[in-house]
């Protein structure tokens, strides 16, 4: 599934407002308005709910200005949006096993491309080739040859 949201993605965690009476925090107006508009874009693209996964999430953020932003904040906002729109049932590691993020500058043309790709057996094997993975041979050869790793990529 590929989605496009032609809006700058704000941070949910850095956009909190505190209710001084109760001490509770909630997203500010800018984030709330973005969330409503982004959800509308998702619905207009006829996005349908996906099964339990696992998935690889690939995000390409195009920033309309050169303001400094942390990539992980945008990722969190998009994951929350996908859950709130019912696209994925949850954003835990068992459903979203891999995340790839790219950030680019596009003067005056912000947006984000979102791709949710079913995690293939090949990608699972590639992850197992890393030292430290429980299925990796400790002190011996990797379970995949270099040629096998390249064929997966």
HELIX and SHEET records of a PDB file:
HELIX    1   1 UNK A   29  UNK A   44  1                                  16    
HELIX    2   2 UNK A   71  UNK A   84  1                                  14    
HELIX    3   3 UNK A  121  UNK A  128  1                                   8    
HELIX    4   4 UNK A  146  UNK A  152  1                                   7    
SHEET    1   A 4 UNK A   2  UNK A   5  0                                        
SHEET    2   A 4 UNK A 111  UNK A 118 -1                                        
SHEET    3   A 4 UNK A  55  UNK A  63 -1                                        
SHEET    4   A 4 UNK A  96  UNK A 105  1                                        
SHEET    1   B 2 UNK A  16  UNK A  18  0                                        
SHEET    2   B 2 UNK A  25  UNK A  27 -1                                        
END                                                                             
